[in-house]
Amino acid sequence: MTAILLQATNMTDTTAQPALPDRLSVNPRSPHHVAAIFEHDIGIKVNGNERFDVEEYCISEGWVKVPSHKALDRRGQPLMITVKGQVEAFYK
């Protein structure tokens, strides 16, 4: 019976999650965009609080970029605000 349970758990582990990079961007035009990571749900914590509006982060430099609510640049993209603090990325 235990052999069957071990086999069942091994079969579900076929999709290994890639390691989270130091810097990641949601924007596909960015050089820091990695599409394979976005196949899984990830979360970002800044100073211990989970943020749901992060567009880009850098763990080593300690910042995240979040869009401003109304301001747009000349290309129609939202302006980014840099929030500094302790950044932690994790899989949900």
C-alpha beads as a LAMMPS data file, in Angstrom:
LAMMPS data file: protein, C-alpha beads

92 atoms
91 bonds

1 atom types
1 bond types

-500.0 500.0 xlo xhi
-500.0 500.0 ylo yhi
-500.0 500.0 zlo zhi

Masses

1 110.0

Atoms # bond

1 1 1 0.000 0.000 0.000
2 1 1 2.792 2.479 0.832
3 1 1 4.565 1.730 -2.458
4 1 1 1.465 2.828 -4.360
5 1 1 1.277 6.075 -2.387
6 1 1 4.958 6.813 -3.016
7 1 1 4.477 6.187 -6.715
8 1 1 1.516 8.547 -6.820
9 1 1 3.438 11.353 -5.122
10 1 1 6.436 10.893 -7.421
11 1 1 4.234 11.210 -10.491
12 1 1 2.952 14.625 -9.417
13 1 1 6.484 16.041 -8.963
14 1 1 7.274 16.038 -12.703
15 1 1 6.810 19.806 -13.099
16 1 1 9.739 21.245 -11.167
17 1 1 9.549 24.945 -10.462
18 1 1 12.482 26.970 -11.821
19 1 1 14.555 28.917 -9.326
20 1 1 13.402 32.496 -8.851
21 1 1 15.929 34.986 -10.265
22 1 1 17.368 37.962 -8.398
23 1 1 15.570 40.340 -10.764
24 1 1 12.296 39.650 -12.570
25 1 1 9.878 41.710 -14.656
26 1 1 6.287 41.102 -15.746
27 1 1 6.773 43.150 -18.929
28 1 1 7.634 40.827 -21.866
29 1 1 9.704 43.604 -23.505
30 1 1 12.069 43.724 -20.522
31 1 1 15.394 41.830 -20.605
32 1 1 14.526 40.570 -17.092
33 1 1 11.325 38.802 -18.193
34 1 1 11.384 34.974 -17.842
35 1 1 8.196 33.417 -19.224
36 1 1 8.784 29.993 -17.618
37 1 1 8.470 31.478 -14.128
38 1 1 5.019 32.916 -14.816
39 1 1 3.604 29.447 -15.482
40 1 1 3.527 29.113 -11.662
41 1 1 1.967 31.417 -9.067
42 1 1 4.575 33.600 -7.385
43 1 1 4.294 36.077 -4.551
44 1 1 6.349 39.095 -3.517
45 1 1 6.763 40.382 0.028
46 1 1 8.124 43.856 0.752
47 1 1 9.054 44.491 4.386
48 1 1 7.046 41.428 5.407
49 1 1 3.818 42.487 3.639
50 1 1 2.677 40.685 0.499
51 1 1 2.130 42.987 -2.487
52 1 1 -0.124 42.039 -5.371
53 1 1 0.690 44.931 -7.741
54 1 1 4.430 44.376 -8.319
55 1 1 5.575 44.776 -11.936
56 1 1 9.319 44.268 -11.358
57 1 1 11.575 43.421 -8.421
58 1 1 15.252 43.139 -7.502
59 1 1 16.090 41.205 -4.341
60 1 1 19.785 42.160 -4.078
61 1 1 19.128 45.907 -4.468
62 1 1 15.999 45.804 -2.282
63 1 1 13.334 47.432 -4.464
64 1 1 10.101 46.695 -6.301
65 1 1 8.354 48.726 -8.983
66 1 1 4.611 49.215 -8.786
67 1 1 2.418 51.143 -11.246
68 1 1 0.991 54.516 -10.288
69 1 1 -2.786 54.587 -10.288
70 1 1 -3.556 57.203 -12.940
71 1 1 -0.342 58.592 -14.453
72 1 1 0.699 57.273 -17.874
73 1 1 3.847 57.849 -19.902
74 1 1 3.815 59.037 -23.522
75 1 1 3.425 55.450 -24.781
76 1 1 0.348 54.830 -22.617
77 1 1 2.153 52.616 -20.103
78 1 1 1.642 53.325 -16.381
79 1 1 4.431 55.192 -14.619
80 1 1 6.329 53.045 -12.136
81 1 1 6.966 53.967 -8.520
82 1 1 9.981 52.386 -6.810
83 1 1 9.336 51.054 -3.308
84 1 1 12.465 50.191 -1.317
85 1 1 12.756 47.667 1.476
86 1 1 13.448 44.011 2.170
87 1 1 12.190 42.015 -0.836
88 1 1 11.296 38.318 -0.727
89 1 1 10.034 36.273 -3.695
90 1 1 8.336 32.903 -3.231
91 1 1 6.139 30.343 -4.957
92 1 1 2.566 30.112 -3.699

Bonds

1 1 1 2
2 1 2 3
3 1 3 4
4 1 4 5
5 1 5 6
6 1 6 7
7 1 7 8
8 1 8 9
9 1 9 10
10 1 10 11
11 1 11 12
12 1 12 13
13 1 13 14
14 1 14 15
15 1 15 16
16 1 16 17
17 1 17 18
18 1 18 19
19 1 19 20
20 1 20 21
21 1 21 22
22 1 22 23
23 1 23 24
24 1 24 25
25 1 25 26
26 1 26 27
27 1 27 28
28 1 28 29
29 1 29 30
30 1 30 31
31 1 31 32
32 1 32 33
33 1 33 34
34 1 34 35
35 1 35 36
36 1 36 37
37 1 37 38
38 1 38 39
39 1 39 40
40 1 40 41
41 1 41 42
42 1 42 43
43 1 43 44
44 1 44 45
45 1 45 46
46 1 46 47
47 1 47 48
48 1 48 49
49 1 49 50
50 1 50 51
51 1 51 52
52 1 52 53
53 1 53 54
54 1 54 55
55 1 55 56
56 1 56 57
57 1 57 58
58 1 58 59
59 1 59 60
60 1 60 61
61 1 61 62
62 1 62 63
63 1 63 64
64 1 64 65
65 1 65 66
66 1 66 67
67 1 67 68
68 1 68 69
69 1 69 70
70 1 70 71
71 1 71 72
72 1 72 73
73 1 73 74
74 1 74 75
75 1 75 76
76 1 76 77
77 1 77 78
78 1 78 79
79 1 79 80
80 1 80 81
81 1 81 82
82 1 82 83
83 1 83 84
84 1 84 85
85 1 85 86
86 1 86 87
87 1 87 88
88 1 88 89
89 1 89 90
90 1 90 91
91 1 91 92
